Amino acid sequence: MNSEESKSKVLKNQYIPTAEFYSQIIDSLQDYSIFTVDPDLVINSWNSGATKIFQYETDEIVGQKFEVIFTEEDRKIGAPALEIKTALKEGRAIDNKWHKCKDGSEFYAYGLVFPLLGVNGEMLGYVKILRDLTERKKAENSIEKYVKELEELNTHKESVLAILSHDLRSPLTSIISTAEYLKLNYDKMNPVLVKEMLDLLHKSTKEELNMLDYLVEWARIKYAADVFTPSKIILNDYVKKVFVSLNKSASAKTIKLSCDIQENTSVYADEKMLFSILQNVVSNALKHTETGGSITISTKEKEDKIIVEIRDTGIGMTKEMQKTLFTPQVNSLLKAREEDKGAGIGLLLVKGFLEKNGGEIWVESIVGKGSSFYFTLPIEKPLNAIESLKKTDDLA
């Protein structure tokens, strides 16, 4: 036996790692949750990394069922049992999914489960190892959202250019022609005809101004990042302001405007954008609600967001109309304009404002019975924004 072999043998005889040694190593892995469950899927060991991630102290979690760390959605589909089944069949089960902490919050993790066997091959239970990847997941989601917004931006640019060339240029040409005809023939025209033509000019120029206002607002949310100043605001105050601004239109059709929102309900949003969102959706509902109908605004809280519902008793819309409502093409915008429905670019503006404020919008409708427009807004300032991406997005 040479000197190196002798030295190695001496070292082996001097120190044999104990179970406590390995336990200390596992417990020192603060970035990893490592715990075991018995054959009945009851948690029976818990490292300090698991406490850091899940917030449960060892004496709180030991004795609880394995499924306690899974989200409600995963429990309903039997995800805990499926993991164990896969681990038994294939020797391990790997997944990337959301898990639930003690306080109800969720985090995204890479997970690994494998059977724990005794020295004689008997089943002792299972080992679960998790690594928190929440920040990485948020970064991936932010990148995906940013790419999607760039794609939508290009589509919207094309739409706006088409509107400028078709939906603004043509009416302006007609306005100029009508004004020129009046200028040349005013002295010899019938006063009644003159009044009709002036009324037409007035109506047409107002429509063009409204369309330009929509386009300016759309450009503002896409390019003027400096005017985006969200804060925590009372929702009821802005609903009341919108009702006041639209009261004349509602009274003309004897439509009842109702607010069913708790007095102190608040959202985190840009004030001007929130007012524009509410005004556009309620105004759209007024146009499509017949005389004697009603429009009601209500809310409910879900997790960290407020869901606002604007329900009308109007004419409703088909499934086909609902599918394209928030992705209007030039032809649909022109058609809405011609029919004086105004739903096209106004809802495009609403969708853009909501996305800027971290919300979304959707609709449920039945032909002949009315529509409900739903949109979400955060209750508090979102904490998961990636600063670098946010700055890039603001410049987009």
Buried (B, 14 or more C-beta within 10 A) or exposed (E): EEEEEEEEEEEEEEEEEEEEEEEEEBBEBEEBBBBBBBEEBBBBBBBBBBBEBBEBEBEEBBEBEBBBBBEEEBBEEEBBEEBBEBBBEEEBBEBEBBBBEBEEEEBBBBBBBBBBEEEEEEEBBBBBBBBBBBEEBBBEEBEEBBEEBEEBBEEBEEBBEBBEEBBBEEBEEEBEEBBEEBEEEEEEBEEEEEEEBEEEBEEBBEBBEBBEEBBEBBEBBBEEBEEBEBEEBBBBEBBBBBBEBBEEBBEEEEBEBEBEBEEEBBBBBBEBBBBBBBBBBBBBBBBBBEEEBBBBBBBEEEEBBBBBBBBBBBBBBEEEBBEEBBBBBBEBBBBBBEEEEBBBBBBBBBBBBBBBBBBBBEBEBEEEEBBBBBBBBBBEEEEEEBEEBEEEBBEE
